[in-house]
Amino acid sequence: APSAMIKDKFFDRVNYLQVLEKRIGSLKEGYRQNIAIIGEENVGKTSIVIKFLDKFCDPRVITLFLEVRPESLEGFARRFIAVLLYNFLINSGIPLKEDLDYLIEKSSKYIPKTTEKINSILNALSHRKKINIFSDIFSLPESIHQETGKFTVIFLDEFHCLENIEVKDLYRQWSKLLTLQKNTLYVIISSMPFKARFILSKQLSLLFGNFEVVNIEPFDIYTSSRYLEQRLPALKLEPGLKDFIINFTGGYPLYLELICDALIKPDISADLAGILE
């Protein structure tokens, strides 16, 4: 029978999930190692992170997943703060709403100093004051740690897009934070390997706070073959056809999934059976 991982179409990738598990475990023990997840588009980077977050549960760790997109600094700040507070409150038993003012109000009795900082950030942004706002936003998890002892893991998808948000001295500010923050772990994700490596080697090359680079590769031939067998057990693919699909998709999980979805459709399966006869 297909495994539970097949039901949600996620397959294998155990080694990458273990890296995240290990690094977050180490964070709680006082050793922080930031991670850069790099790979071509559609190779499954975000799927790995979403799968990890789906299973992850630790009352001592707040997780914050944010897709970085071109927007104003205020728009980014509001999204960052909303997701941070929502995930901070998630185990509190309070009914949650995706409304920033509501989340700030509900958080204020648990983390008054942090919510005070949040209000001053939002106030500064509404008055178009942007000096050090980036640092202030990314310092909020450390403020939460001081008030509650909780750690934060920040996942930034397509992190290189931060360059599109108007932040002066972006990397200088971020480098300083990375060196100082001991209770916040960054997992940055990029579909632009060359650009990401340039940023890591030139802009964020630090003595402390360096990033462990995790290169996400497509499935190898063996894994691709196992994937096809488990997704298409009824089709009993001929070795030649299986090899063709593996080569055609290059082992990219998304393309394998699309082909499997198409082959599972009854009319296509019947056509395929006719061809193979």
LINQUI-V152721 format. One record per residue. N is the residue number from 1. PSI is psi in whole degrees, 0 to 359 (NA if undefined). Layout:
# LINQUI-V152721
N | PSI
N | PSI
This chain:
# LINQUI-V152721
1 | 144
2 | 144
3 | 168
4 | 329
5 | 333
6 | 328
7 | 322
8 | 17
9 | 7
10 | 139
11 | 136
12 | 226
13 | 23
14 | 319
15 | 321
16 | 320
17 | 324
18 | 326
19 | 313
20 | 316
21 | 314
22 | 315
23 | 322
24 | 324
25 | 318
26 | 326
27 | 317
28 | 339
29 | 7
30 | 8
31 | 116
32 | 129
33 | 108
34 | 154
35 | 139
36 | 117
37 | 114
38 | 141
39 | 162
40 | 162
41 | 144
42 | 15
43 | 351
44 | 19
45 | 307
46 | 324
47 | 321
48 | 314
49 | 315
50 | 319
51 | 316
52 | 312
53 | 328
54 | 324
55 | 342
56 | 134
57 | 114
58 | 115
59 | 343
60 | 354
61 | 126
62 | 132
63 | 141
64 | 111
65 | 124
66 | 127
67 | 121
68 | 128
69 | 162
70 | 118
71 | 176
72 | 161
73 | 323
74 | 318
75 | 316
76 | 314
77 | 315
78 | 319
79 | 315
80 | 310
81 | 319
82 | 315
83 | 320
84 | 311
85 | 321
86 | 313
87 | 337
88 | 320
89 | 351
90 | 326
91 | 12
92 | 351
93 | 2
94 | 135
95 | 127
96 | 145
97 | 147
98 | 60
99 | 122
100 | 314
101 | 319
102 | 315
103 | 321
104 | 315
105 | 315
106 | 328
107 | 336
108 | 332
109 | 343
110 | 321
111 | 67
112 | 320
113 | 321
114 | 318
115 | 330
116 | 316
117 | 320
118 | 314
119 | 323
120 | 327
121 | 311
122 | 325
123 | 316
124 | 318
125 | 322
126 | 338
127 | 16
128 | 26
129 | 117
130 | 3
131 | 124
132 | 12
133 | 321
134 | 312
135 | 320
136 | 318
137 | 310
138 | 353
139 | 351
140 | 319
141 | 324
142 | 325
143 | 319
144 | 320
145 | 318
146 | 325
147 | 333
148 | 345
149 | 3
150 | 145
151 | 160
152 | 137
153 | 118
154 | 117
155 | 118
156 | 107
157 | 130
158 | 55
159 | 332
160 | 341
161 | 352
162 | 334
163 | 338
164 | 350
165 | 130
166 | 90
167 | 120
168 | 138
169 | 43
170 | 305
171 | 330
172 | 315
173 | 315
174 | 320
175 | 318
176 | 316
177 | 316
178 | 326
179 | 324
180 | 325
181 | 119
182 | 347
183 | 11
184 | 126
185 | 131
186 | 131
187 | 105
188 | 140
189 | 139
190 | 138
191 | 9
192 | 80
193 | 316
194 | 312
195 | 316
196 | 316
197 | 325
198 | 314
199 | 316
200 | 323
201 | 332
202 | 315
203 | 327
204 | 32
205 | 105
206 | 155
207 | 315
208 | 142
209 | 9
210 | 158
211 | 136
212 | 120
213 | 124
214 | 111
215 | 121
216 | 121
217 | 157
218 | 169
219 | 143
220 | 177
221 | 317
222 | 313
223 | 319
224 | 318
225 | 315
226 | 321
227 | 312
228 | 320
229 | 320
230 | 329
231 | 330
232 | 54
233 | 328
234 | 339
235 | 339
236 | 67
237 | 136
238 | 145
239 | 320
240 | 318
241 | 321
242 | 315
243 | 321
244 | 313
245 | 317
246 | 315
247 | 319
248 | 320
249 | 345
250 | 15
251 | 9
252 | 122
253 | 319
254 | 315
255 | 322
256 | 317
257 | 316
258 | 319
259 | 319
260 | 317
261 | 320
262 | 319
263 | 334
264 | 335
265 | 132
266 | 316
267 | 322
268 | 320
269 | 318
270 | 316
271 | 317
272 | 318
273 | 318
274 | 318
275 | 316
276 | 333
277 | NA
